[in-house]
Amino acid sequence: MPAVSIKPDIYWIGVNDRITDLFEGIWPISREGVSYNSYLINDDKKAIIDLMKSFKGDEYFAQIDEITDVSKIDYIIINHMEPDHSGLLRTLRRISPDVTLIGSAKTKKLLEDFFSIRDNIEVVEDGDTLSLGKRTLRFLMTPFLHWPETMMTLEISDRILFSCDAFGGYGAIQGSIFDDDCENIDFYQKEALRYYVNILANYSPRVLSAIAKLDGTLVDVIAPSHGLIWREETSHIVDLYKKWAECATEQTDPGVTLVYGSMYGNTDVVMNAVAQGISKAGVPVEIFDAARTHVSYILSSLWTKRGIMIGAPTYEVSLFPPMADVLNMAVRKRIKNKKAAYFGSYGWSGGALREMQKIIEPLKWDLLDTFEFLGAPSEKDIKKAEEFGTLFAHAVKKGD
Ligand code: FEO
């Protein structure tokens, strides 16, 4: 894509990635893509805010060429050192060896660790400013959004917040980079949630601190490092991020995530009866096959729904492995404050329930009910499964 003007002499120079299959080597983006948003301010002094992954360098430098000579860049503002932001740094320094790198004190250390760069670094602290001529930048330290060195950069006169990973999301740019020109906001919201839970959820208290810190700062444009630029209603994405961060400690939506796995269809039959029971109670349910759905997608639902219904058979005297993987990731992401229930088939010994309880123990989920059945479910089992679903859904709705 060509460079896009955000304000006079301020440009988006991002690149879409529809080739990488796994973000961070873990999270699928082959269908959705991702954008690496970088920004160029063409003032008396020329500054780039965040670079991008070492990828499609020709396209990236061609965007800069549209605006200025890349060798004339004075500053690279390094909001974040993760390689999806900093990957092109070594290449840029080869073209422009005298460029000054600006970042936090921790960035200085990471520059040495990741790139063996020790020179032309200027460390800034919270609230420090940098004049580019007509425009001035202010730096806001926002540690752990998403690494310890991370900061945001505010352009003061047009009130543009270059927010780094915060307020960003998966999803390559589909034509327009702005929220007010976008006909598919739902896609970006959904992908921002998935990104939030995959990447930032563990730092939810830091997200809330950063939002509190921004309170009172006038911001007309939020320009994150991934996904849409928000300028029509900046509060929309901030409110969503706040709501998702609060899910770490507070009551979530009164819905149920039903995650199941089935080897030969027996747990699947009961799953459908359980889902019917939940629906009869008027509670929304999202269903995921643990063996066929990447956990990246399941996490969005687990994070935001109050109830978790787990359906999985016993496998080798233990829990069906794809379900164990999902629950282990829930532990890693510290998904707490949930009401849970379990159902599943066993052949002779059982063991799934015992392992499931062991895995989820650190999360202190409120395990309300369990329902195990031997072999194939009988008609009585199926009827019981429906009632089991309804009772659980009522408890989720009640919320206490
Ligand atoms: Fe966009 Fe933390 O990387």
Boltz pocket constraint, residues with backbone or C-beta under 6 A from the ligand:
constraints:
  - pocket:
      binder: B
      contacts: [[A, 80], [A, 82], [A, 84], [A, 85], [A, 145], [A, 146], [A, 147], [A, 165], [A, 225], [A, 226]]
      max_distance: 6.0
